Amino acid sequence: MERFFEIIHNVFKDINNEIAYIKIVVDDISKNLIKNALKIIIASQKVSISHLVRMFDITYLKAGRLMSRLEELGFVSVADFG
């Protein structure tokens, strides 16, 4: 279990380092929202626009923009139903 927490800590450290270098120029999608979304995605091992709407109490449009930005940055990819 200790190893698990060490791995999670390193993942968050890597995410924080990655986000520190990302320049976000998309309208109202902030670095903080992306950082928090990544934490939720890692913790829940799932992501969808509806899930982001519920977790952050944001509009569907804003969640869609957030999902698009996460995809542009390479953090998520198109769903694989195979």
Buried (B, 14 or more C-beta within 10 A) or exposed (E): EEEEEEEEEEEBEEBEEBBEEEEBEEEEBEEEBBBBBBBBBBEEEEBEBEBBBEBBEBEEEBBBBBBBBBEEBEBBEEEEEE
